[in-house]
Every structure is written in structure tokens, then in C-alpha cells.
Amino acid sequence: MKNLKMISQNFVQSTWIYQLDFAKRSNQLITTFEKNRKDTIQFYSIVNLNCCKRLYEIRINLLYSIKLSYDENLIIIGGSDSIDLFKNKQAVWQKTQSIELPNCYAKDLDINQESSILITLSEESKKIFILNQSGFKWEIVQEIKNKDFGRKLCFITNESFVVTFQFNGILFYQFNTTDLKFQMTKQILIQKYSLEECKFLKFIQSQQLLLLQYGCYCNFIQFKDKELNTVEYKCNIEQGSIRLVQISDDGNYLVTVNRDNQLDLRRQTYPNFNFNLVHSFPQINQPTGMVTNHDASILVLTYKGQFQVLKKDCQQFNVIQITDLQDLNCSCLYFMKNSNQFIIGSIDDEITIWLWNSIEQQYKQQTKIIGPSFFIIMNPIEDLLIFAKDRYLTFWEKKQDGFSMVQILRKSEYVHSQLSINESGTKLCAVQYDCSIVIIIQEVNWKLKRKWMFHSKIKTDAIGIQSALLTETKLLIKQKNISLLDLYELNNDNNLLIKIKQTQLIQNIVDDQIQFLQSLFHKIMM
């Protein structure tokens, strides 16, 4: 087997890169980092197999989260007290909306595949916010209150999502067509091991969860049935050695970085569920972040002041680009599903979108957005960007000349750094510090303008760590300190979230400060 070969490198001076993502449609790399104490998102285009070209960057004030919509036409940035939305207008991302989150910061957010629902959570306020689009504006339509701190949330279907909490709980939420609100339908408990915060939804989709213990990934669990009633442990990875991990959307490839900074590519074998090592590549420096595109064929590693792009060829990775990020500190990353573009957000209030340039065979920065982001999500058609940070959700719509901010939502409570949006892209949920879940919906006014507004809010038994919309009406939430996953369903008649199911993961095992790692859940429920 051939060794991995570095073919491109970019340096970023005095920069912390927080998130990388990839846009499949436009071959862009998006990175979020910190520069001069401000959040920055940079956009790179993959020109050829040898280089990645920086296109432009966006500066955001206190960036917490960033999300790219599925159609890659919308970038959602969560910042302090607001969510900013950027739309792609003529290959430039322009801010189209900013949604206020009073006294909250959007620690995490997500948008559904239909770009009809946007969800975000606030760790400080223990709330989840659900947003729908009204006309061309997004509005918060629901708030869900939790008793515990939420960490991550993500959509499973257009009307359901999951939320994970600070320790060992996972809650499922489903949209209730009767009261038109998300309701908890299931709860799953995980004990002994921790669940970290990296692409939670990917593992849930394939009925798997990747666990960690004492700060390192050490084990897998696999659900024995689609109802998530029982689980079994199966793993062939050296315990306590993995620091960074990414998994492909289909669950077939696992990319890990161990404590010795060695990059390993593993492929899952059936039916024994083991990931067998197919290639290893030693790293000289310690990477600070990692992200892959949908099939793990392109890998982006971030270091202090730079990022590297690696491409998989014949079951091995080759470095095709190294890019300097010029003193920007990455705070969040997002890889577009429908194009080879990725978004980088930074605490320097700059968000950049990186696009693959087929002529130069490298990623070039395409768009620069100024705005806050600690978390980024996009709606499924990817024409809406939602940035979450502190108390703000910022909405950006994709225009002909790039993304433009269309709305800012601000809450009095802090929103957690993870949002989840349903498949239709009309509902957004978020966990807040005040033990609640907030649903934000998008409505269309008489001028045919879309607007996000707070729709409803529900109180939960614990502060959530992570959540995800599984369908248009179902929401999954993982709680803290208890090994439960709660599934909620949104009643369309009264717009309330009702808990419909609770699942316990592991029983009679001593709790060991459980946190959340990754999940994906498209087919596991229902």
C-alpha cells in the first residue's frame, strides 16, 4: 500500500481553527477560526489536487456555531444573542437576516433538509429554540425548557431531531401535527462511557454511537433494534488512544487521530461491525480539528495558523493543500453536503467559504462574511446559513452575489452552541440553559417574505446536551446525568412538544461523567 503524500500546505499565523466543513456542489472548504480576538469564517476553493485557493472571509462578533443548508445556498451562524443568515448571491455570501436570542448564545444549531425548520440550543439558558420561515424571514415559534445543560442537537428527519446533554442523556423530539409543536417522544441513557460532540447525527443514522472515556474515544455501541431499546458494545480500536474522529455519512469509513498524532483510515466490515485499519499516515504536528465531506473522500485537518486538505485515493490519503489562515482562530467548521465547499467560522467575527477551483486544483476562498458564529448550520437545500453565538441566531440567505444577512434573533437566555433544523428547513430547535427547548419556525408573510420567529417552548426534566430533529414533528434529546434518550413529538394543533418515548441505553453501570460525541439518526427511529 502506498504512503500518504503531502501535496499542499497553507499556514495561518497565530490562529486557532475551530471548525472545518466541505461544500460538495461547489468544491469549497469553509473554516472558522480566531484572528485578533475576532471570529472569522474563510472560504477556500479547491483549484486542483495540488492547491486550495482562499476566496474571501466573513468576520463575526462572538461566533459560536455555523451551519450550511443542504442545498448550500444558506449559511446559518449562531453568535452572541443572535443567529445570522447568509445567502449566496452571485457567488458571494450576503447577510439577509439576524434573529435575536435574548440573553442567549447559540452554542449549536441545525436546519432540516427541506430548509423549513431551524433549531438551536443555548447551554446557559438550558433552552432549545425552534424557528420557522415566515415569508422570507425566520421566526422563533417554540421554546423548549430543560433542567440540564444541552450540548448538541441535530435533525434526523424533516420533522424530528435529537438533543444530547452534558453527561449521558439523549432526547428524541418529533413534530406533533395536532398542536404543531415538537414533543419529546423518547429518552436514552448511556452510562460508564462518555459521548463527545463531533458529528453526533452521523452515528445515530447508522444505529451506532462512538463513546469516549477520560477524554479519549475508546468504544462503539450498536443498537440491536430500530427502537433503541437495547444496545451492545463492539469495538476493535485501542481504548483510550483516539483524540479526533470523523465518520462518513454512510458509516463505512472512520478517520481517527490518536495521541501520537497518527492519522488512521478504517473501513467497516460486515456483519461483525468492526472497523479494520486500511491505512496509516503519521502527523508531525498535533491537529486541533478535523472534518470530512459526505463520503470521507476529502479530509481537512486544522493546526494553529493553518489547515491541510487531504484527498483519499485507493484507500489512502494524500495531502493536496496547506493553507495559511493569517492569525485567525477557527471556532467552528461546516462541510456542505451538496457541493465540495466548506465553511470556517472564527471568534474574530469572520466566516469564510472555501470553493474547489478545478483549474488550480485547490480550495480558494470564495466568500467572506462578517458576523458572530460558534456554530454553523444550513438548510437542506443550502441556500440559508444560520450562525449561532451567545444569545443570537443570525440568518443569511444565498443571493446571486453571495450570502446576505436577512434576520437576527435574540433571546434573553443563552442558547446552546448546537442547533438542529428539520428536513424541510422550516423548523429550528435549540436547548437553553433554563432547562427548556425552544422551537423556532419560518413563516411567509403577505409580501412572500420569510421570517424566523420563536414558536414554542417546553420544559424538560434535565438540561440537554444534544438534540436533533428526526422528522418534521419528532425531536430527540439526550439528557445529563441519566442514561436516557427522550423522544418528543410536536403537536401541530397546539404547537406543544409532548414526550412520547424514553429509552434507557445501559442499566446498572456506574456513571462516569458522560458527555456526547457524534450521532446521526435518519432511519433509526419510527
C-alpha positions in Angstrom: 0.0 0.0 0.0 1.3 3.5 -0.9 2.0 6.0 1.8 0.2 9.3 2.1 1.9 12.2 0.4 1.5 15.9 1.3 1.0 17.9 -1.8 -0.3 21.2 -0.5 0.0 23.2 2.7 -1.3 26.6 3.9 -0.1 28.4 7.0 -2.2 30.5 9.4 -0.1 32.6 11.8 -1.2 32.7 15.4 -4.6 31.2 14.6 -6.9 28.7 16.4 -9.1 26.8 13.9 -12.3 25.6 15.5 -14.3 24.1 12.6 -14.0 22.9 9.1 -16.6 21.9 6.6 -16.9 21.0 3.0 -19.3 22.0 0.2 -19.9 19.2 -2.3 -21.6 21.2 -5.0 -19.1 24.0 -5.3 -15.9 22.3 -4.1 -15.4 24.8 -1.4 -13.7 24.4 2.0 -15.1 26.5 4.9 -13.1 27.1 8.0 -13.9 29.0 11.2 -11.1 30.4 13.3 -9.9 33.2 15.6 -7.9 36.2 14.4 -7.0 39.2 16.5 -9.6 38.1 19.1 -12.4 38.2 16.5 -14.3 35.3 14.9 -13.6 34.7 11.2 -15.1 32.4 8.6 -12.9 31.9 5.5 -14.0 30.3 2.2 -11.5 28.3 0.2 -11.9 26.8 -3.3 -10.2 23.5 -4.3 -8.4 24.6 -7.5 -6.8 21.2 -8.3 -5.3 18.3 -6.5 -2.3 20.4 -5.5 -3.6 23.6 -4.0 -6.5 25.3 -2.3 -7.2 29.0 -3.0 -8.6 31.4 -0.4 -11.6 33.2 -1.8 -12.8 35.6 0.9 -13.7 35.8 4.6 -16.5 37.0 6.9 -15.9 38.5 10.3 -18.4 37.7 13.0 -18.7 39.1 16.6 -18.5 36.2 19.1 -19.1 33.3 16.7 -20.3 30.1 18.4 -21.8 27.9 15.7 -22.2 27.7 11.9 -24.4 25.5 9.6 -24.7 25.2 5.9 -28.1 24.3 4.4 -28.3 21.1 2.4 -28.7 22.9 -0.9 -25.6 25.0 0.1 -27.5 28.3 -0.6 -27.8 29.3 3.0 -25.3 29.7 5.8 -26.6 30.0 9.4 -24.3 31.5 12.0 -25.0 31.3 15.7 -23.4 34.1 17.7 -23.9 36.1 20.9 -27.6 36.9 21.4 -28.4 36.3 17.7 -28.5 34.0 14.7 -27.3 35.4 11.4 -28.4 34.1 8.0 -26.3 34.4 4.8 -27.4 33.6 1.3 -25.3 33.1 -1.7 -25.7 36.0 -4.1 -23.6 35.8 -7.3 -21.0 33.6 -5.6 -20.8 35.9 -2.6 -22.4 35.3 0.8 -24.5 38.2 1.9 -26.3 38.6 5.2 -30.1 38.5 4.8 -31.4 38.3 8.4 -30.5 38.4 12.0 -32.6 36.8 14.7 -32.3 37.9 18.3 -31.9 35.4 21.1 -32.5 37.4 24.2 -29.8 36.7 26.9 -28.7 33.5 25.0 -25.9 32.4 22.7 -26.5 29.8 20.0 -24.0 27.2 21.0 -25.3 24.7 18.4 -27.8 24.8 15.6 -29.1 22.7 12.7 -31.5 23.0 9.8 -33.7 20.3 8.2 -33.2 19.0 4.7 -36.2 21.0 3.4 -34.8 24.2 4.9 -38.2 24.7 6.6 -37.2 24.3 10.3 -34.2 25.7 12.1 -33.2 24.6 15.6 -30.7 26.0 18.1 -29.8 25.4 21.7 -28.5 27.6 24.4 -26.3 26.0 27.1 -26.6 28.8 29.6 -30.4 29.2 29.4 -31.0 25.4 29.1 -33.3 26.0 26.1 -34.0 24.7 22.6 -35.3 27.2 20.1 -37.4 26.1 17.1 -37.5 28.5 14.1 -39.8 28.5 11.0 -39.6 30.6 7.9 -42.4 33.1 7.5 -42.3 34.6 4.0 -38.6 35.4 3.6 -38.0 35.8 7.3 -37.2 33.2 10.0 -39.0 33.5 13.4 -38.8 31.6 16.7 -42.0 29.6 17.0 -41.3 27.4 20.0 -39.0 27.3 23.1 -38.3 24.0 25.0 -37.0 24.3 28.5 -34.6 21.7 30.0 -33.3 21.1 33.5 -29.8 20.3 32.3 -27.2 21.8 30.0 -27.6 20.9 26.4 -24.5 20.2 24.3 -25.5 19.1 20.8 -28.6 18.8 18.6 -29.3 17.7 15.1 -32.2 16.8 12.7 -32.9 13.1 11.9 -35.7 13.8 9.5 -37.6 16.9 8.4 -39.8 16.7 11.5 -37.7 15.0 14.2 -34.4 15.8 15.9 -32.2 14.6 18.8 -30.6 16.6 21.7 -27.7 15.4 23.8 -26.9 16.7 27.3 -23.8 17.4 29.4 -23.5 13.9 30.6 -25.3 10.8 29.5 -28.8 11.6 28.2 -30.2 11.7 24.7 -33.7 13.1 23.9 -35.8 12.5 20.7 -38.2 15.1 19.6 -41.0 14.7 17.0 -43.2 17.3 15.4 -46.8 16.9 16.5 -49.2 17.6 13.6 -52.1 18.2 16.0 -50.7 21.1 18.1 -48.0 22.0 15.6 -45.2 21.8 18.1 -42.2 19.5 18.8 -42.8 17.0 21.6 -40.3 14.6 23.3 -41.0 11.0 22.3 -38.0 9.1 23.6 -35.1 9.2 26.0 -32.0 7.1 26.0 -29.5 6.8 28.9 -25.8 6.0 28.4 -23.6 5.1 31.4 -19.9 4.3 32.1 -18.7 5.9 28.9 -18.9 9.5 27.6 -20.3 10.7 24.3 -18.4 13.6 22.7 -19.7 16.3 20.4 -18.4 15.5 17.0 -21.0 14.9 14.3 -23.4 13.2 16.7 -26.0 12.6 14.0 -23.8 10.5 11.7 -23.5 7.7 14.1 -27.2 7.7 15.1 -28.2 7.4 11.4 -26.3 4.1 11.2 -27.6 2.9 14.6 -24.2 3.4 16.2 -22.7 5.6 18.8 -19.0 6.3 19.4 -18.0 6.6 23.1 -15.2 8.1 25.0 -13.7 7.7 28.4 -11.3 10.0 30.2 -11.1 12.3 27.2 -10.3 9.7 24.5 -12.5 7.7 22.2 -12.5 4.1 23.3 -15.5 2.1 22.2 -18.6 1.8 20.0 -22.1 0.8 20.8 -24.6 -0.6 18.3 -28.3 -0.6 18.7 -29.8 -4.1 18.4 -33.1 -2.8 17.1 -34.5 0.4 15.5 -36.5 1.2 18.6 -33.2 1.8 20.5 -34.3 -0.3 23.4 -31.1 -2.3 23.8 -27.5 -1.9 22.8 -24.4 -3.9 22.6 -20.7 -2.9 22.8 -18.5 -3.8 19.8 -15.1 -2.2 19.0 -11.7 -3.2 17.7 -9.9 0.2 18.4 -7.3 0.5 21.1 -9.1 2.0 24.0 -8.2 5.5 25.2 -6.0 6.3 22.2 -8.2 8.3 19.9 -8.3 12.1 20.1 -10.1 13.1 16.9 -12.6 11.2 14.9 -14.8 11.6 11.8 -17.1 9.1 10.1 -18.6 9.1 6.6 -22.3 9.7 6.1 -22.9 6.0 5.2 -20.9 4.8 8.2 -18.5 2.8 6.2 -15.3 4.8 6.8 -13.9 6.0 10.1 -11.0 8.5 10.2 -9.1 8.9 13.5 -6.1 10.7 15.0 -4.6 9.1 18.1 -2.5 10.5 20.9 0.7 10.1 18.9 -0.9 12.3 16.1 -1.1 9.3 13.7 -3.9 9.6 11.2 -5.7 6.2 10.5 -8.3 5.3 7.9 -10.6 2.4 8.9 -13.3 0.7 6.9 -16.3 -1.1 8.5 -16.6 -4.8 7.8 -19.9 -6.6 7.8 -21.6 -8.3 9.6 -19.2 -8.1 12.6 -19.4 -4.3 12.8 -15.6 -3.9 13.2 -13.6 -1.1 11.6 -10.5 -2.6 10.1 -7.4 -0.4 9.6 -6.6 0.1 5.9 -4.0 2.9 6.0 -1.9 5.0 8.5 -0.3 8.4 8.0 2.0 9.9 10.7 1.4 13.5 11.6 4.3 15.7 12.5 2.2 18.3 14.4 -0.8 17.9 16.6 -4.0 18.8 14.7 -6.6 20.9 16.5 -9.6 19.9 14.4 -10.8 17.6 11.7 -13.7 17.4 9.2 -14.6 15.3 6.2 -17.0 15.6 3.3 -20.0 13.2 3.0 -18.1 10.1 1.9 -14.8 10.9 3.7 -13.0 11.2 0.4 -11.7 14.7 1.4 -10.3 15.4 4.8 -9.4 18.8 6.3 -7.1 19.0 9.3 -6.6 22.2 11.2 -3.5 23.3 13.1 -2.5 26.5 14.8 -2.4 29.0 12.0 -3.1 26.7 9.0 -5.2 23.9 7.6 -4.4 20.9 5.4 -6.6 19.3 2.8 -6.1 15.6 2.1 -7.8 13.5 -0.6 -8.5 9.8 -0.4 -7.2 7.8 -3.3 -7.0 3.9 -3.4 -7.9 3.6 0.3 -5.2 6.1 1.4 -4.9 9.9 2.0 -2.6 12.3 0.1 -2.1 15.9 1.2 -3.1 18.2 -1.7 -3.0 21.6 0.0 -1.7 23.5 3.0 -3.2 27.0 3.6 -2.1 29.8 5.9 -5.1 31.3 7.9 -3.3 34.5 8.8 -3.7 34.8 12.6 -7.4 33.7 12.6 -8.7 31.4 15.3 -11.2 28.8 14.0 -14.3 28.4 16.2 -16.5 26.2 14.0 -16.4 24.3 10.8 -19.1 23.1 8.3 -18.8 20.9 5.2 -21.5 21.4 2.6 -23.4 18.3 1.7 -24.3 19.2 -1.9 -21.0 20.6 -3.1 -17.3 20.5 -2.3 -17.4 23.7 -0.2 -16.7 24.1 3.4 -17.2 27.0 5.9 -14.8 28.2 8.5 -16.0 30.4 11.3 -13.8 32.1 13.9 -14.2 34.1 17.1 -12.8 37.1 15.1 -16.3 37.5 13.6 -15.2 36.4 10.2 -16.8 33.5 8.3 -15.2 32.2 5.1 -16.5 29.8 2.5 -13.9 27.8 0.5 -14.7 26.5 -3.0 -12.8 23.9 -5.0 -11.1 25.5 -8.1 -10.8 22.8 -10.8 -8.3 24.9 -12.7 -5.8 25.5 -9.9 -6.8 22.2 -8.3 -7.1 23.7 -4.8 -9.6 25.3 -2.5 -10.0 29.1 -2.9 -11.7 31.4 -0.5 -15.0 32.4 -2.2 -16.9 34.3 0.3 -16.2 36.3 3.5 -19.0 37.1 6.0 -18.6 39.4 8.9 -20.6 38.1 11.8 -20.6 36.1 15.1 -20.5 32.3 15.0 -19.7 29.5 17.4 -21.9 27.1 15.4 -23.0 27.0 11.7 -25.8 25.1 10.0 -27.5 25.3 6.7 -30.9 24.3 5.5 -31.1 21.1 3.3 -31.1 23.0 0.0 -28.2 25.0 1.4 -29.5 28.5 0.4 -29.7 29.5 4.1 -26.9 29.9 6.6 -27.6 30.1 10.3 -24.9 31.3 12.7 -25.3 30.8 16.4 -23.4 32.6 19.2 -24.3 33.6 22.7 -27.9 34.9 22.6 -28.0 35.5 18.9 -29.1 33.5 15.9 -28.2 35.1 12.6 -29.7 34.1 9.3 -28.0 34.6 5.9 -29.7 33.9 2.5 -27.8 32.9 -0.6 -28.1 35.6 -3.3 -26.6 35.8 -6.7 -23.6 37.8 -5.4 -23.2 35.8 -2.2 -24.9 35.4 1.2 -26.7 38.3 2.7 -28.0 38.6 6.3 -31.8 38.6 6.4 -32.6 38.3 10.1 -31.1 38.3 13.7 -33.0 36.6 16.5 -32.0 37.5 20.1 -33.2 35.7 23.3 -32.8 36.8 26.9 -31.4 33.3 27.8 -28.2 31.9 26.3 -28.8 29.4 23.5 -26.5 26.3 23.5 -24.0 26.1 20.7 -25.8 23.4 18.8 -28.9 23.9 16.6 -30.9 21.4 14.6 -33.1 22.1 11.6 -35.7 19.8 10.1 -35.6 18.4 6.5 -37.9 21.0 5.1 -35.8 23.8 6.6 -38.7 25.5 8.3 -38.2 24.5 11.9 -35.2 25.1 14.1 -34.8 23.8 17.7 -32.3 24.7 20.4 -31.6 23.7 24.0 -31.3 26.5 26.5 -29.7 26.9 29.9 -33.0 27.3 31.7 -33.9 23.6 31.1 -36.1 24.3 28.1 -36.2 23.5 24.4 -37.1 26.3 22.0 -38.7 25.8 18.6 -38.1 28.5 16.0 -40.2 28.3 12.8 -40.1 30.1 9.5 -43.2 31.8 8.2 -44.1 33.6 5.0 -45.9 36.9 5.3 -48.3 38.6 2.8 -45.3 40.0 1.0 -44.0 36.5 0.5 -41.0 37.2 2.7 -39.7 34.5 5.0 -39.1 35.3 8.6 -37.9 33.2 11.6 -39.8 33.6 14.9 -39.9 31.9 18.3 -42.7 29.4 18.1 -42.9 27.4 21.3 -41.0 26.4 24.4 -41.2 23.3 26.5 -39.7 22.5 29.9 -37.8 19.3 30.2 -36.6 17.2 33.2 -32.9 18.0 32.6 -30.6 20.3 30.8 -29.9 18.8 27.3 -26.5 18.2 25.9 -27.6 17.4 22.3 -30.8 17.3 20.3 -31.7 16.6 16.7 -34.9 16.8 14.7 -35.6 13.3 13.4 -38.6 14.2 11.3 -40.8 17.3 10.8 -42.5 16.5 14.1 -40.1 14.4 16.2 -37.3 15.7 18.3 -34.6 13.6 20.1 -32.9 14.9 23.2 -30.1 13.4 25.3 -30.1 14.5 29.0 -27.4 15.0 31.6 -26.6 12.6 34.5 -29.1 9.9 33.4 -28.7 7.3 30.7 -31.8 8.2 28.8 -32.9 9.3 25.3 -36.2 11.2 25.2 -38.2 11.3 22.0 -40.7 14.3 21.7 -43.4 14.8 19.2 -44.7 18.2 18.1 -48.5 18.6 18.2 -49.5 20.7 15.2 -52.8 21.7 16.8 -51.5 23.4 20.0 -47.8 23.6 18.9 -46.6 21.8 22.0 -43.9 19.2 22.4 -45.0 16.0 24.0 -42.7 13.3 25.3 -43.8 10.1 23.6 -41.0 7.7 24.4 -38.0 7.2 26.7 -35.2 4.7 26.1 -32.5 3.6 28.6 -29.2 2.7 27.0 -27.3 1.0 29.7 -28.6 -0.2 33.1 -26.8 -0.8 36.4 -23.5 0.7 35.4 -21.7 3.3 37.4 -22.0 6.7 35.8 -18.7 8.2 34.7 -19.3 11.9 33.8 -20.9 11.2 30.4 -20.6 13.6 27.6 -21.6 13.3 24.0 -19.7 12.6 20.8 -21.4 12.1 17.5 -24.6 11.0 16.1 -26.7 10.6 13.0 -30.1 9.3 13.0 -32.1 9.3 9.7 -33.7 5.9 9.8 -33.2 4.6 13.3 -36.5 5.9 14.8 -40.0 5.1 13.7 
